Amino acid sequence: MMLFCPFPIGTCLVVGVDASFWIGSFAGVQNGVAILRNAQLFANPGKPVDGIRPVIRIPICKITFVALAGDKDCKDKDDKDDKDGKDAN
């Protein structure tokens, strides 16, 4: 669980598991699992395996690495890009 100590809630992370990795917003650790929000699974070559899922629970024992992802990799699906540069809310 020390892997996640430096990361505040909402940080965009890459979490490695076996021969793939998840990219999503860190939502906490509970009962031995890391929780990512709006996460997508990728194969090691970098191709998406599946669509974005609202919540993913990854057992800590299955995690092989944790790294920061770029903000563009972790855009909330609720965020809307407004062409005028105005906030969508």
WOKAJO-V936541 format. One line per field, one symbol per residue. psi: psi as a letter, one per 20 degrees, with the letter a starting at -180 (. if undefined). burial: 1 if it has 16 or more other C-alpha atoms within 10 Angstrom, else 0. Layout:
psi=???
burial=???
//
This chain:
psi=ihhigiprpipoqpoppckrqqprppjrppljqqpqqlqppqqhijpphrapqhppoophiiphrpqqrqhhikppihqpophijqpi.
burial=00000000001111111001111111111000111111111110000000010001110100100100100001010000000000000
//
